[in-house]
């Protein structure tokens, strides 16, 4: 799913509302919030995409950590996705498939819901899409 719009249109507010809803329903364990930079991640009470998906690690300790982080998760929301490059998205996809023991044809580990939020005009330069 894509949540787009110019700066100030409320994308982060929607993300925060989904976070609050998960908390109120007692299912916050099923949601992961991420962004490319620490500042953007902090603004939505999330983690950087690099730390959440163990993008820089590839040892057995990080595999266990990765599996633990993604256990019982069904929703991923990535904010400021215009800053995320194609290689990062590919590595995120690969690591989620490993963490969730998904088959190679699954996208993003077979998560039920993946939301990308950001400004679409920058994506053209990064991945040649949109």
N, C-alpha and C positions, 0 to 999 in steps of 0.2 A: 504494500500500500504506500502511496506517496502523499505526504502532507506538505504542500508547498505554499509559497506566498512571499511577498516582499518583507523586509525587516519591519517588525512592529505589528504584523497582522495577527499575531496570537498563536503561532506554532508552539512555542515553548509553554504557553498557558494551557494548550490542549494536552501536551505531554504531562504537565504537572497534574492536570485533572485526572488523567488516566492513572497516574501514580497514586493519587489520593483514593480513587475508586478501588484500586487493588488493595490498598491498606484497609479501607473500610470493610471490604468483603473478606478480609483475612487471607488474601491470596497474594500478598506482595512477593512471596518467594517465587511466583510464576512469571515475574516481570523483570527484565533487565533493561536499564536505560544507559545509553552510551553516546559519546560524541568524540570527535577526532582530537580536540584539544582539552586540556584540563579545565580551562576557564568555561568552555561550553558545557562540559560534563558536569562541573560543579553547579552551574546555573539550573540544571534539571535534577540535581541530586543523584547523578549517575557516575559512571566510571569512564575513563578513556577507552576507546576501542582497543587500543594496544594492550592495556592491562586486562581488560575483561575477556579478551579472546586469546591472551597469551601469544601475541603475534611475534614477539621477539625471542621466545623460548621454544626449545624443542626437545627437552630432556624428559625423562620419566617422571620427575617431580612435578614439572609443569603440566604433564598429561593428567596426572591425578588431580591437580589443582583445577585444570580446565574441566574435567569431568564433574568435579564437585560444584563449580560455579554454574554449570548448565543443567544440573540434575533438577528435574521437575519444573523446568522453565518452559513456557509455551509462547511467550511474547517478548520480542525484542523491539525497542524503539531507538533509532539512531538519529540524533539531532545534528544539525549543521552538516548534512551529508554532502553538501557541495564541496567540502574540503577533503572528502575521502576519495582517494584515487582507486583506479581499477585493480591494481595489485593488492591493495589493502582489502578491498571487497572480496577478491578471490581467496586471499589467505583467511579472511573471516569465515567464508563459506567452507573452506577445507577444514579449518579448526573446529567449527561447529559440527561438521559431519563426523569428525574423529571423536569429539567430546560426547556426542549423543549416539555414537555407534550406529550412524545412519548409513544407508547405502549410497553409493556414489551419485545416483541420479536425484537424490534429495537436494533441495536447496536450503541453505542455512540450517542444516541439521534437522530438517523436517519440522521446524517450529510452526505452530499453528498460525501465528501472526507476526509479520515483520513490517515495521513502519519506518520509512525513511522520510525525514523532515528536513527541509532546507530550501534554499533558493535554487531554482532549476537552471537559471541562465549560466551558471558556472559549470554545470555538468557537461555541457557540450564540449568545452575545452579539455576536460579530464578524460572522458570516455567515448566521445563521439556519439552520444545519445541525446535524445529529446529533440 
